């Protein structure tokens, strides 16, 4: 997220639009990976109903796996 957009709710709006798209297209589960030290992003995802589902690691480091079951 661009520095100028942080803290203004842009990520929440974008994620809500993405979740609506997934819902419209009958997705039953949404999965994402985020850096565990990206606390603002993790907070947004939790606010939108995502739950932590474990961690993974690649050449860039550790990643937090998060899931949301679609209704």
mmCIF file of the N, C-alpha and C atoms, coordinates in Angstrom:
data_MODEL
# 
_entry.id   MODEL 
# 
loop_
_atom_site.group_PDB 
_atom_site.id 
_atom_site.type_symbol 
_atom_site.label_atom_id 
_atom_site.label_alt_id 
_atom_site.label_comp_id 
_atom_site.label_asym_id 
_atom_site.label_entity_id 
_atom_site.label_seq_id 
_atom_site.pdbx_PDB_ins_code 
_atom_site.Cartn_x 
_atom_site.Cartn_y 
_atom_site.Cartn_z 
_atom_site.occupancy 
_atom_site.B_iso_or_equiv 
_atom_site.pdbx_formal_charge 
_atom_site.auth_seq_id 
_atom_site.auth_comp_id 
_atom_site.auth_asym_id 
_atom_site.auth_atom_id 
_atom_site.pdbx_PDB_model_num 
ATOM 1   N N  . UNK A 1 1  ? 0.853   -1.164  0.000  1.00 0.00 ? 1  UNK A N  1 
ATOM 2   C CA . UNK A 1 1  ? 0.000   0.000   0.000  1.00 0.00 ? 1  UNK A CA 1 
ATOM 3   C C  . UNK A 1 1  ? 0.899   1.226   0.000  1.00 0.00 ? 1  UNK A C  1 
ATOM 4   N N  . UNK A 1 2  ? 0.596   2.178   -0.860 1.00 0.00 ? 2  UNK A N  1 
ATOM 5   C CA . UNK A 1 2  ? 1.356   3.428   -0.928 1.00 0.00 ? 2  UNK A CA 1 
ATOM 6   C C  . UNK A 1 2  ? 1.261   4.170   0.402  1.00 0.00 ? 2  UNK A C  1 
ATOM 7   N N  . UNK A 1 3  ? 2.354   4.771   0.787  1.00 0.00 ? 3  UNK A N  1 
ATOM 8   C CA . UNK A 1 3  ? 2.414   5.515   2.054  1.00 0.00 ? 3  UNK A CA 1 
ATOM 9   C C  . UNK A 1 3  ? 1.258   6.507   2.180  1.00 0.00 ? 3  UNK A C  1 
ATOM 10  N N  . UNK A 1 4  ? 0.921   7.199   1.096  1.00 0.00 ? 4  UNK A N  1 
ATOM 11  C CA . UNK A 1 4  ? -0.131  8.222   1.133  1.00 0.00 ? 4  UNK A CA 1 
ATOM 12  C C  . UNK A 1 4  ? -1.527  7.641   1.353  1.00 0.00 ? 4  UNK A C  1 
ATOM 13  N N  . UNK A 1 5  ? -1.688  6.342   1.152  1.00 0.00 ? 5  UNK A N  1 
ATOM 14  C CA . UNK A 1 5  ? -2.997  5.702   1.302  1.00 0.00 ? 5  UNK A CA 1 
ATOM 15  C C  . UNK A 1 5  ? -3.163  5.012   2.648  1.00 0.00 ? 5  UNK A C  1 
ATOM 16  N N  . UNK A 1 6  ? -2.091  4.864   3.380  1.00 0.00 ? 6  UNK A N  1 
ATOM 17  C CA . UNK A 1 6  ? -2.148  4.126   4.645  1.00 0.00 ? 6  UNK A CA 1 
ATOM 18  C C  . UNK A 1 6  ? -2.983  4.865   5.685  1.00 0.00 ? 6  UNK A C  1 
ATOM 19  N N  . UNK A 1 7  ? -3.753  4.074   6.439  1.00 0.00 ? 7  UNK A N  1 
ATOM 20  C CA . UNK A 1 7  ? -4.557  4.638   7.510  1.00 0.00 ? 7  UNK A CA 1 
ATOM 21  C C  . UNK A 1 7  ? -5.804  5.369   7.050  1.00 0.00 ? 7  UNK A C  1 
ATOM 22  N N  . UNK A 1 8  ? -6.159  5.221   5.792  1.00 0.00 ? 8  UNK A N  1 
ATOM 23  C CA . UNK A 1 8  ? -7.320  5.937   5.251  1.00 0.00 ? 8  UNK A CA 1 
ATOM 24  C C  . UNK A 1 8  ? -8.463  4.999   4.872  1.00 0.00 ? 8  UNK A C  1 
ATOM 25  N N  . UNK A 1 9  ? -8.319  3.716   5.166  1.00 0.00 ? 9  UNK A N  1 
ATOM 26  C CA . UNK A 1 9  ? -9.380  2.760   4.868  1.00 0.00 ? 9  UNK A CA 1 
ATOM 27  C C  . UNK A 1 9  ? -9.356  2.202   3.459  1.00 0.00 ? 9  UNK A C  1 
ATOM 28  N N  . UNK A 1 10 ? -8.322  2.526   2.694  1.00 0.00 ? 10 UNK A N  1 
ATOM 29  C CA . UNK A 1 10 ? -8.247  2.065   1.305  1.00 0.00 ? 10 UNK A CA 1 
ATOM 30  C C  . UNK A 1 10 ? -8.160  0.540   1.240  1.00 0.00 ? 10 UNK A C  1 
ATOM 31  N N  . UNK A 1 11 ? -7.332  -0.058  2.077  1.00 0.00 ? 11 UNK A N  1 
ATOM 32  C CA . UNK A 1 11 ? -7.180  -1.520  2.067  1.00 0.00 ? 11 UNK A CA 1 
ATOM 33  C C  . UNK A 1 11 ? -8.501  -2.206  2.394  1.00 0.00 ? 11 UNK A C  1 
ATOM 34  N N  . UNK A 1 12 ? -9.231  -1.658  3.341  1.00 0.00 ? 12 UNK A N  1 
ATOM 35  C CA . UNK A 1 12 ? -10.524 -2.242  3.711  1.00 0.00 ? 12 UNK A CA 1 
ATOM 36  C C  . UNK A 1 12 ? -11.494 -2.189  2.538  1.00 0.00 ? 12 UNK A C  1 
ATOM 37  N N  . UNK A 1 13 ? -11.563 -1.057  1.862  1.00 0.00 ? 13 UNK A N  1 
ATOM 38  C CA . UNK A 1 13 ? -12.459 -0.919  0.704  1.00 0.00 ? 13 UNK A CA 1 
ATOM 39  C C  . UNK A 1 13 ? -12.072 -1.902  -0.392 1.00 0.00 ? 13 UNK A C  1 
ATOM 40  N N  . UNK A 1 14 ? -10.774 -2.003  -0.679 1.00 0.00 ? 14 UNK A N  1 
ATOM 41  C CA . UNK A 1 14 ? -10.311 -2.925  -1.721 1.00 0.00 ? 14 UNK A CA 1 
ATOM 42  C C  . UNK A 1 14 ? -10.603 -4.375  -1.354 1.00 0.00 ? 14 UNK A C  1 
ATOM 43  N N  . UNK A 1 15 ? -10.369 -4.740  -0.101 1.00 0.00 ? 15 UNK A N  1 
ATOM 44  C CA . UNK A 1 15 ? -10.630 -6.120  0.318  1.00 0.00 ? 15 UNK A CA 1 
ATOM 45  C C  . UNK A 1 15 ? -12.126 -6.433  0.301  1.00 0.00 ? 15 UNK A C  1 
ATOM 46  N N  . UNK A 1 16 ? -12.953 -5.480  0.706  1.00 0.00 ? 16 UNK A N  1 
ATOM 47  C CA . UNK A 1 16 ? -14.405 -5.712  0.659  1.00 0.00 ? 16 UNK A CA 1 
ATOM 48  C C  . UNK A 1 16 ? -14.865 -5.936  -0.775 1.00 0.00 ? 16 UNK A C  1 
ATOM 49  N N  . UNK A 1 17 ? -14.323 -5.166  -1.712 1.00 0.00 ? 17 UNK A N  1 
ATOM 50  C CA . UNK A 1 17 ? -14.675 -5.353  -3.122 1.00 0.00 ? 17 UNK A CA 1 
ATOM 51  C C  . UNK A 1 17 ? -14.207 -6.717  -3.613 1.00 0.00 ? 17 UNK A C  1 
ATOM 52  N N  . UNK A 1 18 ? -13.021 -7.125  -3.204 1.00 0.00 ? 18 UNK A N  1 
ATOM 53  C CA . UNK A 1 18 ? -12.500 -8.439  -3.594 1.00 0.00 ? 18 UNK A CA 1 
ATOM 54  C C  . UNK A 1 18 ? -13.370 -9.551  -3.026 1.00 0.00 ? 18 UNK A C  1 
ATOM 55  N N  . UNK A 1 19 ? -13.748 -9.422  -1.759 1.00 0.00 ? 19 UNK A N  1 
ATOM 56  C CA . UNK A 1 19 ? -14.585 -10.446 -1.135 1.00 0.00 ? 19 UNK A CA 1 
ATOM 57  C C  . UNK A 1 19 ? -15.956 -10.521 -1.806 1.00 0.00 ? 19 UNK A C  1 
ATOM 58  N N  . UNK A 1 20 ? -16.497 -9.393  -2.203 1.00 0.00 ? 20 UNK A N  1 
ATOM 59  C CA . UNK A 1 20 ? -17.780 -9.387  -2.916 1.00 0.00 ? 20 UNK A CA 1 
ATOM 60  C C  . UNK A 1 20 ? -17.647 -10.118 -4.252 1.00 0.00 ? 20 UNK A C  1 
ATOM 61  N N  . UNK A 1 21 ? -16.539 -9.889  -4.939 1.00 0.00 ? 21 UNK A N  1 
ATOM 62  C CA . UNK A 1 21 ? -16.272 -10.587 -6.200 1.00 0.00 ? 21 UNK A CA 1 
ATOM 63  C C  . UNK A 1 21 ? -16.223 -12.098 -5.970 1.00 0.00 ? 21 UNK A C  1 
ATOM 64  N N  . UNK A 1 22 ? -15.490 -12.518 -4.944 1.00 0.00 ? 22 UNK A N  1 
ATOM 65  C CA . UNK A 1 22 ? -15.392 -13.953 -4.654 1.00 0.00 ? 22 UNK A CA 1 
ATOM 66  C C  . UNK A 1 22 ? -16.761 -14.540 -4.311 1.00 0.00 ? 22 UNK A C  1 
ATOM 67  N N  . UNK A 1 23 ? -17.540 -13.795 -3.534 1.00 0.00 ? 23 UNK A N  1 
ATOM 68  C CA . UNK A 1 23 ? -18.875 -14.259 -3.155 1.00 0.00 ? 23 UNK A CA 1 
ATOM 69  C C  . UNK A 1 23 ? -19.766 -14.397 -4.386 1.00 0.00 ? 23 UNK A C  1 
ATOM 70  N N  . UNK A 1 24 ? -19.740 -13.402 -5.264 1.00 0.00 ? 24 UNK A N  1 
ATOM 71  C CA . UNK A 1 24 ? -20.529 -13.418 -6.492 1.00 0.00 ? 24 UNK A CA 1 
ATOM 72  C C  . UNK A 1 24 ? -20.159 -14.605 -7.373 1.00 0.00 ? 24 UNK A C  1 
ATOM 73  N N  . UNK A 1 25 ? -18.907 -14.999 -7.318 1.00 0.00 ? 25 UNK A N  1 
ATOM 74  C CA . UNK A 1 25 ? -18.419 -16.108 -8.136 1.00 0.00 ? 25 UNK A CA 1 
ATOM 75  C C  . UNK A 1 25 ? -18.373 -17.429 -7.373 1.00 0.00 ? 25 UNK A C  1 
ATOM 76  N N  . UNK A 1 26 ? -19.146 -17.488 -6.287 1.00 0.00 ? 26 UNK A N  1 
ATOM 77  C CA . UNK A 1 26 ? -19.389 -18.719 -5.525 1.00 0.00 ? 26 UNK A CA 1 
ATOM 78  C C  . UNK A 1 26 ? -18.151 -19.334 -4.891 1.00 0.00 ? 26 UNK A C  1 
ATOM 79  N N  . UNK A 1 27 ? -17.183 -18.520 -4.515 1.00 0.00 ? 27 UNK A N  1 
ATOM 80  C CA . UNK A 1 27 ? -16.031 -19.042 -3.770 1.00 0.00 ? 27 UNK A CA 1 
ATOM 81  C C  . UNK A 1 27 ? -16.507 -19.462 -2.386 1.00 0.00 ? 27 UNK A C  1 
ATOM 82  N N  . UNK A 1 28 ? -16.013 -20.572 -1.905 1.00 0.00 ? 28 UNK A N  1 
ATOM 83  C CA . UNK A 1 28 ? -16.397 -21.020 -0.570 1.00 0.00 ? 28 UNK A CA 1 
ATOM 84  C C  . UNK A 1 28 ? -15.347 -20.660 0.478  1.00 0.00 ? 28 UNK A C  1 
ATOM 85  N N  . UNK A 1 29 ? -14.115 -20.394 0.022  1.00 0.00 ? 29 UNK A N  1 
ATOM 86  C CA . UNK A 1 29 ? -13.020 -20.100 0.938  1.00 0.00 ? 29 UNK A CA 1 
ATOM 87  C C  . UNK A 1 29 ? -12.035 -19.162 0.253  1.00 0.00 ? 29 UNK A C  1 
ATOM 88  N N  . UNK A 1 30 ? -11.569 -18.168 0.990  1.00 0.00 ? 30 UNK A N  1 
ATOM 89  C CA . UNK A 1 30 ? -10.532 -17.268 0.487  1.00 0.00 ? 30 UNK A CA 1 
ATOM 90  C C  . UNK A 1 30 ? -9.306  -17.457 1.368  1.00 0.00 ? 30 UNK A C  1 
ATOM 91  N N  . UNK A 1 31 ? -8.154  -17.604 0.730  1.00 0.00 ? 31 UNK A N  1 
ATOM 92  C CA . UNK A 1 31 ? -6.889  -17.813 1.445  1.00 0.00 ? 31 UNK A CA 1 
ATOM 93  C C  . UNK A 1 31 ? -5.927  -16.727 1.014  1.00 0.00 ? 31 UNK A C  1 
ATOM 94  N N  . UNK A 1 32 ? -5.164  -16.214 1.979  1.00 0.00 ? 32 UNK A N  1 
ATOM 95  C CA . UNK A 1 32 ? -4.135  -15.237 1.650  1.00 0.00 ? 32 UNK A CA 1 
ATOM 96  C C  . UNK A 1 32 ? -2.911  -15.481 2.512  1.00 0.00 ? 32 UNK A C  1 
ATOM 97  N N  . UNK A 1 33 ? -1.806  -14.909 2.078  1.00 0.00 ? 33 UNK A N  1 
ATOM 98  C CA . UNK A 1 33 ? -0.566  -14.952 2.846  1.00 0.00 ? 33 UNK A CA 1 
ATOM 99  C C  . UNK A 1 33 ? -0.102  -13.524 3.058  1.00 0.00 ? 33 UNK A C  1 
ATOM 100 N N  . UNK A 1 34 ? 0.335   -13.236 4.270  1.00 0.00 ? 34 UNK A N  1 
ATOM 101 C CA . UNK A 1 34 ? 0.783   -11.896 4.638  1.00 0.00 ? 34 UNK A CA 1 
ATOM 102 C C  . UNK A 1 34 ? 1.995   -12.030 5.549  1.00 0.00 ? 34 UNK A C  1 
ATOM 103 N N  . UNK A 1 35 ? 2.888   -11.068 5.465  1.00 0.00 ? 35 UNK A N  1 
ATOM 104 C CA . UNK A 1 35 ? 4.032   -11.076 6.373  1.00 0.00 ? 35 UNK A CA 1 
ATOM 105 C C  . UNK A 1 35 ? 3.513   -10.903 7.797  1.00 0.00 ? 35 UNK A C  1 
ATOM 106 N N  . UNK A 1 36 ? 3.954   -11.735 8.734  1.00 0.00 ? 36 UNK A N  1 
ATOM 107 C CA . UNK A 1 36 ? 3.434   -11.645 10.099 1.00 0.00 ? 36 UNK A CA 1 
ATOM 108 C C  . UNK A 1 36 ? 3.748   -10.318 10.789 1.00 0.00 ? 36 UNK A C  1 
ATOM 109 N N  . UNK A 1 37 ? 4.782   -9.620  10.333 1.00 0.00 ? 37 UNK A N  1 
ATOM 110 C CA . UNK A 1 37 ? 5.118   -8.330  10.940 1.00 0.00 ? 37 UNK A CA 1 
ATOM 111 C C  . UNK A 1 37 ? 4.356   -7.165  10.303 1.00 0.00 ? 37 UNK A C  1 
ATOM 112 N N  . UNK A 1 38 ? 3.484   -7.458  9.339  1.00 0.00 ? 38 UNK A N  1 
ATOM 113 C CA . UNK A 1 38 ? 2.657   -6.422  8.719  1.00 0.00 ? 38 UNK A CA 1 
ATOM 114 C C  . UNK A 1 38 ? 1.369   -6.296  9.537  1.00 0.00 ? 38 UNK A C  1 
ATOM 115 N N  . UNK A 1 39 ? 1.516   -5.765  10.735 1.00 0.00 ? 39 UNK A N  1 
ATOM 116 C CA . UNK A 1 39 ? 0.421   -5.701  11.700 1.00 0.00 ? 39 UNK A CA 1 
ATOM 117 C C  . UNK A 1 39 ? -0.801  -4.955  11.158 1.00 0.00 ? 39 UNK A C  1 
ATOM 118 N N  . UNK A 1 40 ? -0.643  -3.815  10.481 1.00 0.00 ? 40 UNK A N  1 
ATOM 119 C CA . UNK A 1 40 ? -1.845  -3.139  9.956  1.00 0.00 ? 40 UNK A CA 1 
ATOM 120 C C  . UNK A 1 40 ? -2.652  -4.021  9.001  1.00 0.00 ? 40 UNK A C  1 
ATOM 121 N N  . UNK A 1 41 ? -1.976  -4.759  8.124  1.00 0.00 ? 41 UNK A N  1 
ATOM 122 C CA . UNK A 1 41 ? -2.692  -5.634  7.188  1.00 0.00 ? 41 UNK A CA 1 
ATOM 123 C C  . UNK A 1 41 ? -3.382  -6.769  7.933  1.00 0.00 ? 41 UNK A C  1 
ATOM 124 N N  . UNK A 1 42 ? -2.689  -7.380  8.884  1.00 0.00 ? 42 UNK A N  1 
ATOM 125 C CA . UNK A 1 42 ? -3.284  -8.472  9.660  1.00 0.00 ? 42 UNK A CA 1 
ATOM 126 C C  . UNK A 1 42 ? -4.540  -7.972  10.371 1.00 0.00 ? 42 UNK A C  1 
ATOM 127 N N  . UNK A 1 43 ? -4.499  -6.766  10.912 1.00 0.00 ? 43 UNK A N  1 
ATOM 128 C CA . UNK A 1 43 ? -5.677  -6.198  11.587 1.00 0.00 ? 43 UNK A CA 1 
ATOM 129 C C  . UNK A 1 43 ? -6.844  -6.020  10.617 1.00 0.00 ? 43 UNK A C  1 
ATOM 130 N N  . UNK A 1 44 ? -6.557  -5.541  9.412  1.00 0.00 ? 44 UNK A N  1 
ATOM 131 C CA . UNK A 1 44 ? -7.613  -5.377  8.401  1.00 0.00 ? 44 UNK A CA 1 
ATOM 132 C C  . UNK A 1 44 ? -8.235  -6.729  8.088  1.00 0.00 ? 44 UNK A C  1 
ATOM 133 N N  . UNK A 1 45 ? -7.406  -7.728  7.834  1.00 0.00 ? 45 UNK A N  1 
ATOM 134 C CA . UNK A 1 45 ? -7.917  -9.049  7.478  1.00 0.00 ? 45 UNK A CA 1 
ATOM 135 C C  . UNK A 1 45 ? -8.748  -9.638  8.609  1.00 0.00 ? 45 UNK A C  1 
ATOM 136 N N  . UNK A 1 46 ? -8.297  -9.502  9.848  1.00 0.00 ? 46 UNK A N  1 
ATOM 137 C CA . UNK A 1 46 ? -9.067  -10.019 10.986 1.00 0.00 ? 46 UNK A CA 1 
ATOM 138 C C  . UNK A 1 46 ? -10.397 -9.284  11.109 1.00 0.00 ? 46 UNK A C  1 
ATOM 139 N N  . UNK A 1 47 ? -10.380 -7.970  10.898 1.00 0.00 ? 47 UNK A N  1 
ATOM 140 C CA . UNK A 1 47 ? -11.613 -7.176  10.966 1.00 0.00 ? 47 UNK A CA 1 
ATOM 141 C C  . UNK A 1 47 ? -12.626 -7.658  9.932  1.00 0.00 ? 47 UNK A C  1 
ATOM 142 N N  . UNK A 1 48 ? -12.127 -8.161  8.796  1.00 0.00 ? 48 UNK A N  1 
ATOM 143 C CA . UNK A 1 48 ? -12.998 -8.642  7.727  1.00 0.00 ? 48 UNK A CA 1 
ATOM 144 C C  . UNK A 1 48 ? -13.361 -10.120 7.873  1.00 0.00 ? 48 UNK A C  1 
ATOM 145 N N  . UNK A 1 49 ? -12.947 -10.749 8.975  1.00 0.00 ? 49 UNK A N  1 
ATOM 146 C CA . UNK A 1 49 ? -13.362 -12.118 9.249  1.00 0.00 ? 49 UNK A CA 1 
ATOM 147 C C  . UNK A 1 49 ? -12.358 -13.198 8.934  1.00 0.00 ? 49 UNK A C  1 
ATOM 148 N N  . UNK A 1 50 ? -11.151 -12.833 8.537  1.00 0.00 ? 50 UNK A N  1 
ATOM 149 C CA . UNK A 1 50 ? -10.114 -13.833 8.283  1.00 0.00 ? 50 UNK A CA 1 
ATOM 150 C C  . UNK A 1 50 ? -9.583  -14.363 9.608  1.00 0.00 ? 50 UNK A C  1 
ATOM 151 N N  . UNK A 1 51 ? -9.195  -15.626 9.609  1.00 0.00 ? 51 UNK A N  1 
ATOM 152 C CA . UNK A 1 51 ? -8.585  -16.243 10.785 1.00 0.00 ? 51 UNK A CA 1 
ATOM 153 C C  . UNK A 1 51 ? -7.216  -16.789 10.399 1.00 0.00 ? 51 UNK A C  1 
ATOM 154 N N  . UNK A 1 52 ? -6.344  -16.861 11.382 1.00 0.00 ? 52 UNK A N  1 
ATOM 155 C CA . UNK A 1 52 ? -5.008  -17.393 11.146 1.00 0.00 ? 52 UNK A CA 1 
ATOM 156 C C  . UNK A 1 52 ? -5.083  -18.902 10.980 1.00 0.00 ? 52 UNK A C  1 
ATOM 157 N N  . UNK A 1 53 ? -4.333  -19.415 9.987  1.00 0.00 ? 53 UNK A N  1 
ATOM 158 C CA . UNK A 1 53 ? -4.378  -20.837 9.705  1.00 0.00 ? 53 UNK A CA 1 
ATOM 159 C C  . UNK A 1 53 ? -3.015  -21.494 9.652  1.00 0.00 ? 53 UNK A C  1 
ATOM 160 N N  . UNK A 1 54 ? -1.994  -20.821 10.151 1.00 0.00 ? 54 UNK A N  1 
ATOM 161 C CA . UNK A 1 54 ? -0.660  -21.402 10.147 1.00 0.00 ? 54 UNK A CA 1 
ATOM 162 C C  . UNK A 1 54 ? 0.341   -20.472 9.499  1.00 0.00 ? 54 UNK A C  1 
ATOM 163 N N  . UNK A 1 55 ? 1.519   -21.008 9.264  1.00 0.00 ? 55 UNK A N  1 
ATOM 164 C CA . UNK A 1 55 ? 2.584   -20.228 8.637  1.00 0.00 ? 55 UNK A CA 1 
ATOM 165 C C  . UNK A 1 55 ? 3.249   -21.057 7.554  1.00 0.00 ? 55 UNK A C  1 
ATOM 166 N N  . UNK A 1 56 ? 3.935   -20.366 6.674  1.00 0.00 ? 56 UNK A N  1 
ATOM 167 C CA . UNK A 1 56 ? 4.736   -21.015 5.646  1.00 0.00 ? 56 UNK A CA 1 
ATOM 168 C C  . UNK A 1 56 ? 6.003   -20.195 5.478  1.00 0.00 ? 56 UNK A C  1 
ATOM 169 N N  . UNK A 1 57 ? 6.964   -20.755 4.798  1.00 0.00 ? 57 UNK A N  1 
ATOM 170 C CA . UNK A 1 57 ? 8.235   -20.060 4.594  1.00 0.00 ? 57 UNK A CA 1 
ATOM 171 C C  . UNK A 1 57 ? 8.679   -20.259 3.157  1.00 0.00 ? 57 UNK A C  1 
ATOM 172 N N  . UNK A 1 58 ? 9.247   -19.206 2.573  1.00 0.00 ? 58 UNK A N  1 
ATOM 173 C CA . UNK A 1 58 ? 9.855   -19.313 1.255  1.00 0.00 ? 58 UNK A CA 1 
ATOM 174 C C  . UNK A 1 58 ? 11.149  -18.504 1.258  1.00 0.00 ? 58 UNK A C  1 
ATOM 175 N N  . UNK A 1 59 ? 11.689  -18.254 0.081  1.00 0.00 ? 59 UNK A N  1 
ATOM 176 C CA . UNK A 1 59 ? 12.971  -17.553 -0.001 1.00 0.00 ? 59 UNK A CA 1 
ATOM 177 C C  . UNK A 1 59 ? 12.895  -16.115 0.508  1.00 0.00 ? 59 UNK A C  1 
ATOM 178 N N  . UNK A 1 60 ? 11.675  -15.580 0.630  1.00 0.00 ? 60 UNK A N  1 
ATOM 179 C CA . UNK A 1 60 ? 11.502  -14.213 1.133  1.00 0.00 ? 60 UNK A CA 1 
ATOM 180 C C  . UNK A 1 60 ? 11.254  -14.159 2.634  1.00 0.00 ? 60 UNK A C  1 
ATOM 181 N N  . UNK A 1 61 ? 11.098  -15.311 3.267  1.00 0.00 ? 61 UNK A N  1 
ATOM 182 C CA . UNK A 1 61 ? 10.897  -15.340 4.712  1.00 0.00 ? 61 UNK A CA 1 
ATOM 183 C C  . UNK A 1 61 ? 9.617   -16.040 5.109  1.00 0.00 ? 61 UNK A C  1 
ATOM 184 N N  . UNK A 1 62 ? 9.159   -15.712 6.308  1.00 0.00 ? 62 UNK A N  1 
ATOM 185 C CA . UNK A 1 62 ? 7.962   -16.326 6.876  1.00 0.00 ? 62 UNK A CA 1 
ATOM 186 C C  . UNK A 1 62 ? 6.711   -15.575 6.429  1.00 0.00 ? 62 UNK A C  1 
ATOM 187 N N  . UNK A 1 63 ? 5.628   -16.343 6.273  1.00 0.00 ? 63 UNK A N  1 
ATOM 188 C CA . UNK A 1 63 ? 4.337   -15.800 5.873  1.00 0.00 ? 63 UNK A CA 1 
ATOM 189 C C  . UNK A 1 63 ? 3.258   -16.374 6.775  1.00 0.00 ? 63 UNK A C  1 
ATOM 190 N N  . UNK A 1 64 ? 2.318   -15.547 7.159  1.00 0.00 ? 64 UNK A N  1 
ATOM 191 C CA . UNK A 1 64 ? 1.149   -15.965 7.914  1.00 0.00 ? 64 UNK A CA 1 
ATOM 192 C C  . UNK A 1 64 ? 0.056   -16.314 6.913  1.00 0.00 ? 64 UNK A C  1 
ATOM 193 N N  . UNK A 1 65 ? -0.520  -17.501 7.046  1.00 0.00 ? 65 UNK A N  1 
ATOM 194 C CA . UNK A 1 65 ? -1.620  -17.931 6.184  1.00 0.00 ? 65 UNK A CA 1 
ATOM 195 C C  . UNK A 1 65 ? -2.924  -17.584 6.896  1.00 0.00 ? 65 UNK A C  1 
ATOM 196 N N  . UNK A 1 66 ? -3.835  -16.941 6.172  1.00 0.00 ? 66 UNK A N  1 
ATOM 197 C CA . UNK A 1 66 ? -5.130  -16.577 6.733  1.00 0.00 ? 66 UNK A CA 1 
ATOM 198 C C  . UNK A 1 66 ? -6.237  -17.055 5.800  1.00 0.00 ? 66 UNK A C  1 
ATOM 199 N N  . UNK A 1 67 ? -7.375  -17.431 6.413  1.00 0.00 ? 67 UNK A N  1 
ATOM 200 C CA . UNK A 1 67 ? -8.518  -17.952 5.675  1.00 0.00 ? 67 UNK A CA 1 
ATOM 201 C C  . UNK A 1 67 ? -9.787  -17.207 6.064  1.00 0.00 ? 67 UNK A C  1 
ATOM 202 N N  . UNK A 1 68 ? -10.734 -17.184 5.117  1.00 0.00 ? 68 UNK A N  1 
ATOM 203 C CA . UNK A 1 68 ? -12.084 -16.698 5.409  1.00 0.00 ? 68 UNK A CA 1 
ATOM 204 C C  . UNK A 1 68 ? -13.064 -17.595 4.677  1.00 0.00 ? 68 UNK A C  1 
ATOM 205 N N  . UNK A 1 69 ? -13.982 -18.179 5.431  1.00 0.00 ? 69 UNK A N  1 
ATOM 206 C CA . UNK A 1 69 ? -15.050 -18.958 4.811  1.00 0.00 ? 69 UNK A CA 1 
ATOM 207 C C  . UNK A 1 69 ? -16.116 -17.990 4.332  1.00 0.00 ? 69 UNK A C  1 
ATOM 208 N N  . UNK A 1 70 ? -16.525 -18.173 3.090  1.00 0.00 ? 70 UNK A N  1 
ATOM 209 C CA . UNK A 1 70 ? -17.534 -17.293 2.510  1.00 0.00 ? 70 UNK A CA 1 
ATOM 210 C C  . UNK A 1 70 ? -18.923 -17.816 2.860  1.00 0.00 ? 70 UNK A C  1 
ATOM 211 N N  . UNK A 1 71 ? -19.839 -16.906 3.060  1.00 0.00 ? 71 UNK A N  1 
ATOM 212 C CA . UNK A 1 71 ? -21.207 -17.285 3.443  1.00 0.00 ? 71 UNK A CA 1 
ATOM 213 C C  . UNK A 1 71 ? -22.081 -17.456 2.232  1.00 0.00 ? 71 UNK A C  1 
# 
